[in-house]
Amino acid sequence: MVVHHSPPATTLTNDEVLRYSRHLIMPEVGMVGQQKLKAARVLCIGAGGLGSPLALYLAAAGVGTLGLVDFDVVDLTNLQRQIIHSVNDIGRPKLDSAAERLGAINPFVNVRKFETRLSSANALEIFREFDIIADGTDNFPTRYLVNDACVLSGKPNVYASIFRFEGQASVFATAQGPCYRCLYPEPPPPGLVPSCAEGGVLGILPGLLGVIQATEVIKLILGSGEPLIGRLLLVDALGMRFRELRLRKNEDCPACGANPTIHQLIDYNQFCGIRGEEAPVTANVPEIQPAELKARLDHGDDVFILDVREPHEYQICNLGGHLIPLGDLPARMNELDSSHEIVAHCRSGVRSAKAVTLLRQAGFAKVKNLAGGILAWSDKVDPSLPKY
Amino acid sequence: MKVLIPTPLRQYTGKQASVEVAARTVGEMLGKLTTQYPDLRKHLFGDDGKLRRFVNVYVNDEDIRYLENGNTPLRENDTVSIVPSVAGGRQWLVASWATFYPLTLFTIH
């Protein structure tokens, strides 16, 4: 099997026997399986949407050593899906919050905290102390980093990813199976992935996918069942359809193929086309501060407010502006009067900065961006406006 | 045959989750699909006209890279899936308007 255990020193105490009794009485786990779980060392990358259910179930199941890698702090918007954290944890490091919760569920688990951003410099060293890696991260550079580190260290990568109401799951980087690069040799260029307008995630979706990851981890430890090796599971929560696609090991894969070219970890930001500190998109765009706009409106000035967010965002809160989503703007510029003074806004000021640039290129000379968007309006002018 | 459109690309197909296209091969099908929905083209094909490497196409459950790529024959009851890579969670931005404007990368918290 793919799992390389440290020699198990794993007799169960009477308390543990009682705790795991529903495992022990089923032959697929039994005493031997429970001892394997106790001896196992699983590393969860990320203590967020996927990592929450994943770590909770692994701890409950009796995985002996559970590593967590995260560097974030809990905030209110996490709680819609990151069920390991609570209201009282807001502002705390996610690792502290998660470790406390895991300890409360199962004090027999040795929780190891790595409060750091996983990087090419630390990944192999951290991975060395674990048997299975579960990838619950949220960005392409870390996806490729985890994959390559798993291939280089010979450890399976239990993978899941989510977008809105769809998810993907698989088990990569086993000895015979394909790796993530066999499936996707390259990441999308940064510009081609969805914007915040199309982003978001159904809160239960990481629950579904994180539990699938936990299931795969436990099957690998037990060495039973049919792991998702060589299969990509597609989950559509809206249709509630599960489909699977065949994955093959790519003989030409630069990571795990017959003649690999990746012998050490690389710069994954560079690989993913991310060039460090990029000039903010709002630079060189004429702006108006929220307080100034408020004063102008109070004064009765004729300022046209253009809202470039999506209709569902307009329903959350709005400034009464004329709604034209950024994507529709090129086709709908005829709705605007170029002799008019226009202030464009969005949620945080980024999309509207692009709208201002587009409009200026199209000959609208009197258009400005509301600095900081509706978030700044809420902070500086009207705190009754909800932030999202 | 039926072509299943993944969520991130549905904004370019009038929000449709699946599209019926009549074609004899995968290549012909993709050609017809991107003629019908021109905004899809940039997301499926690179400047070299090749299928992008973060987009996989499956006929039923099999990757066309292990069949005959664009020449893979299609039959009436086949289901074609377009499956792009998805990072999950916090997304790298931008944007549906990537198709007509140069891009700058930023992240949203």
Chai-1 contact restraints between the chains, C-beta under 6 A:
chainA,res_idxA,chainB,res_idxB,connection_type,confidence,min_distance_angstrom,max_distance_angstrom,comment,restraint_id
A,G49,B,G89,contact,1.0,0.0,6.0,A-B,restraint_1
A,D138,B,A87,contact,1.0,0.0,6.0,A-B,restraint_2
A,D138,B,G88,contact,1.0,0.0,6.0,A-B,restraint_3
A,D138,B,G89,contact,1.0,0.0,6.0,A-B,restraint_4
A,D138,B,R90,contact,1.0,0.0,6.0,A-B,restraint_5
A,N139,B,A87,contact,1.0,0.0,6.0,A-B,restraint_6
A,F140,B,A87,contact,1.0,0.0,6.0,A-B,restraint_7
A,R143,B,A87,contact,1.0,0.0,6.0,A-B,restraint_8
A,S161,B,V86,contact,1.0,0.0,6.0,A-B,restraint_9
A,S161,B,G88,contact,1.0,0.0,6.0,A-B,restraint_10
A,I162,B,G88,contact,1.0,0.0,6.0,A-B,restraint_11
A,F163,B,T7,contact,1.0,0.0,6.0,A-B,restraint_12
A,F163,B,V86,contact,1.0,0.0,6.0,A-B,restraint_13
A,R164,B,T7,contact,1.0,0.0,6.0,A-B,restraint_14
A,E166,B,T7,contact,1.0,0.0,6.0,A-B,restraint_15
A,Y184,B,F54,contact,1.0,0.0,6.0,A-B,restraint_16
A,Y184,B,S85,contact,1.0,0.0,6.0,A-B,restraint_17
A,P185,B,R53,contact,1.0,0.0,6.0,A-B,restraint_18
A,E186,B,R53,contact,1.0,0.0,6.0,A-B,restraint_19
A,E186,B,F54,contact,1.0,0.0,6.0,A-B,restraint_20
A,P187,B,F54,contact,1.0,0.0,6.0,A-B,restraint_21
A,P188,B,F54,contact,1.0,0.0,6.0,A-B,restraint_22
A,P190,B,W92,contact,1.0,0.0,6.0,A-B,restraint_23
A,P190,B,L105,contact,1.0,0.0,6.0,A-B,restraint_24
A,G191,B,V94,contact,1.0,0.0,6.0,A-B,restraint_25
A,G191,B,A98,contact,1.0,0.0,6.0,A-B,restraint_26
A,G191,B,L103,contact,1.0,0.0,6.0,A-B,restraint_27
A,L192,B,A98,contact,1.0,0.0,6.0,A-B,restraint_28
A,V193,B,W92,contact,1.0,0.0,6.0,A-B,restraint_29
A,P194,B,P8,contact,1.0,0.0,6.0,A-B,restraint_30
A,P194,B,Q91,contact,1.0,0.0,6.0,A-B,restraint_31
A,S195,B,L93,contact,1.0,0.0,6.0,A-B,restraint_32
A,S195,B,V94,contact,1.0,0.0,6.0,A-B,restraint_33
A,S195,B,A95,contact,1.0,0.0,6.0,A-B,restraint_34
A,C196,B,I108,contact,1.0,0.0,6.0,A-B,restraint_35
A,G199,B,Q91,contact,1.0,0.0,6.0,A-B,restraint_36
A,L245,B,Y58,contact,1.0,0.0,6.0,A-B,restraint_37
A,L245,B,D61,contact,1.0,0.0,6.0,A-B,restraint_38
A,R246,B,D61,contact,1.0,0.0,6.0,A-B,restraint_39
A,R246,B,E62,contact,1.0,0.0,6.0,A-B,restraint_40
A,R248,B,Y66,contact,1.0,0.0,6.0,A-B,restraint_41
A,E278,B,T104,contact,1.0,0.0,6.0,A-B,restraint_42
A,E278,B,L105,contact,1.0,0.0,6.0,A-B,restraint_43
A,V281,B,T104,contact,1.0,0.0,6.0,A-B,restraint_44
A,L326,B,W97,contact,1.0,0.0,6.0,A-B,restraint_45
A,G327,B,S96,contact,1.0,0.0,6.0,A-B,restraint_46
A,G327,B,W97,contact,1.0,0.0,6.0,A-B,restraint_47
